[in-house]
Amino acid sequence: MLKVGTSAPHFQLSTISGDTVSLSEQILKNNSVLLIFLRHLG
């Protein structure tokens, strides 16, 4: 779990609306982030 002030991995995330945001930027703003990883099994 990331805590305020901890460096987050540097990568960009796409939002549902199609915008791009930086994970580290969201963590520094103390915003909650929900990551969903989907795996295609077939």
VENHUVEN-V46841 format. One record per residue. N is the residue number from 1. PHI is phi as a letter, one per 40 degrees, with the letter a starting at -180 (* if undefined). NEAR is the number of other C-alpha atoms within 10 Angstrom. Layout:
# VENHUVEN-V46841
n=N phi=PHI near=NEAR
n=N phi=PHI near=NEAR
This chain:
# VENHUVEN-V46841
n=1 phi=* near=3
n=2 phi=c near=9
n=3 phi=b near=10
n=4 phi=d near=11
n=5 phi=g near=11
n=6 phi=c near=11
n=7 phi=c near=13
n=8 phi=c near=16
n=9 phi=d near=10
n=10 phi=c near=10
n=11 phi=a near=10
n=12 phi=c near=13
n=13 phi=b near=13
n=14 phi=c near=10
n=15 phi=c near=9
n=16 phi=c near=7
n=17 phi=c near=6
n=18 phi=g near=8
n=19 phi=c near=9
n=20 phi=b near=11
n=21 phi=b near=13
n=22 phi=c near=14
n=23 phi=c near=17
n=24 phi=c near=17
n=25 phi=c near=15
n=26 phi=c near=13
n=27 phi=c near=18
n=28 phi=c near=14
n=29 phi=c near=10
n=30 phi=g near=12
n=31 phi=c near=11
n=32 phi=c near=8
n=33 phi=b near=9
n=34 phi=b near=6
n=35 phi=b near=7
n=36 phi=b near=6
n=37 phi=b near=5
n=38 phi=b near=6
n=39 phi=b near=6
n=40 phi=c near=4
n=41 phi=c near=4
n=42 phi=a near=3
